[in-house]
């Protein structure tokens, strides 16, 4: 099923490619960053987190990538400058998310963003559950022109708990970055802090990321709840910028 969804997403990305598209804001593996979309622009995103452990029978499972995957498909649209609408679907627990984000920029110092999301998911055979996730994002200007810190603060109304995540984007080359994220457990059922690290490549209108992490969950809200896993899993993100 994961392979089929990946092929469908790849076809959609190819069909949606316009003739001339410029690069856009740096992104993180799971953390949110303040929107850099201009009014009328949109981004189509795909996130993939494999379920297989990379060190468990790696040759038989192709480092865990033959064991299925959690997949996120999303679209975010700039309704006006700094105001963004986002919708997404996450395969795990059949989750749907709709949210609004508004960014505020202090020139040459700080970029920030306030967001609220409504989410609905189905845990196993239980009825659907709903809640609101409110989030504050802070991102400084690059330190030494290469290192960009990001912090997310969030509150999950369903879990009744607050959480946070830290991240660093370290520029290696003009369009290539080393990215790391860490989510200390402040609430939720997880006993182990989540983390992820990987590489991000930005090209004209595309964003590609490959990563390793200790969770197959996707996004700040899920990862701030922690995990019980102590293994590593492969994953990747693909983003495609669309013009008005």
ABEGO torsion letter per residue (X at the ends): XAAAAAAAAAAAAAAABBABBBBBBBBBAABBBBBABBBGBBBBBBBBBBABBAABGAAAAGGGAAAEBBBBBBBBBBABBGBBBBBBBBABGGBBBBBBBBBBBBBGABBBBBBBBBBBBBBEABBBBBBBBBBBBBBBBBBGGABBBBBBBBBBAAAGBBBBBBBBBBBABAABBBBBBBBBBABEABABBBBBBBBBBBBBGBBBBBBBBABABBEAAAAAAEBABABBBBBBBBBBBBBX
